[in-house]
């Protein structure tokens, strides 16, 4: 079974954030810092996906508008 990267990222990013929250809450004070990078990577993956999706939508809309103007 072949998976696309988008599906994997959409599942991994929330799991990373959830893991960091659980680890941050349940660990001792000295070990809490190890879970912050995992949560930040999950947030950055989600933000990057949203930004790239917005740029693709904007480019697609400009192509549609330019096609309508040529007719």
ChimeraX attribute file (.defattr): number of C-alpha atoms within 10 A of each C-alpha:
attribute: neighborCount
match mode: 1-to-1
recipient: residues
	/A:1	2
	/A:2	4
	/A:3	7
	/A:4	7
	/A:5	8
	/A:6	10
	/A:7	9
	/A:8	10
	/A:9	15
	/A:10	14
	/A:11	10
	/A:12	15
	/A:13	20
	/A:14	16
	/A:15	15
	/A:16	20
	/A:17	20
	/A:18	15
	/A:19	17
	/A:20	22
	/A:21	16
	/A:22	12
	/A:23	19
	/A:24	18
	/A:25	12
	/A:26	11
	/A:27	13
	/A:28	10
	/A:29	9
	/A:30	7
	/A:31	11
	/A:32	15
	/A:33	14
	/A:34	13
	/A:35	19
	/A:36	15
	/A:37	13
	/A:38	20
	/A:39	22
	/A:40	15
	/A:41	14
	/A:42	21
	/A:43	16
	/A:44	13
	/A:45	17
	/A:46	16
	/A:47	12
	/A:48	11
	/A:49	14
	/A:50	12
	/A:51	11
	/A:52	11
	/A:53	12
	/A:54	12
	/A:55	11
	/A:56	11
	/A:57	12
	/A:58	12
	/A:59	12
	/A:60	12
	/A:61	12
	/A:62	11
	/A:63	11
	/A:64	11
	/A:65	11
	/A:66	11
	/A:67	10
	/A:68	9
	/A:69	7
	/A:70	6
	/A:71	5
